Amino acid sequence: MLAYMNAIAIGMRRDSRPSFLTVPEVAERLRASVFTVRRRIKAGELSATRSGRRLLVLESDLAAYIARLPKA
């Protein structure tokens, strides 16, 4: 059970495949616009991978980005 919870914490599914989010899903989680998320990706602040025309962000990359944000 602990291994499963650790996998969830780093953005992996139970079957060890990475879990990807679309740009609109990332925007929703960050409470930001899609345009802002795309700017962060273009600036290299947030890692993304292209699948055809779609940009996909690993959940673990999103978690790392959030951890780097300044604390308010």
C-alpha positions, 0 to 999 in steps of 0.5 A: 500500500505504501508503494502505491501511495508513493507512486501517486505522490510522484505522479505515477499510476498504479501500473507504473505508467506516467500520468499526463495532464493536458494544458487545460487540466494544468490551468485548472489545477493552478487556477490560471489561464491556459495562455499563462500555462503555455507561457510557462512551458515556452519559458521553460519554467514548466516541462511539457511533452508534445503528443501530436499537436497536444502539449502534455505535462507529467503530474510529477513535473507539475508537482515539482513546479508547484514546489518551486513557486514562492511561498506566500 
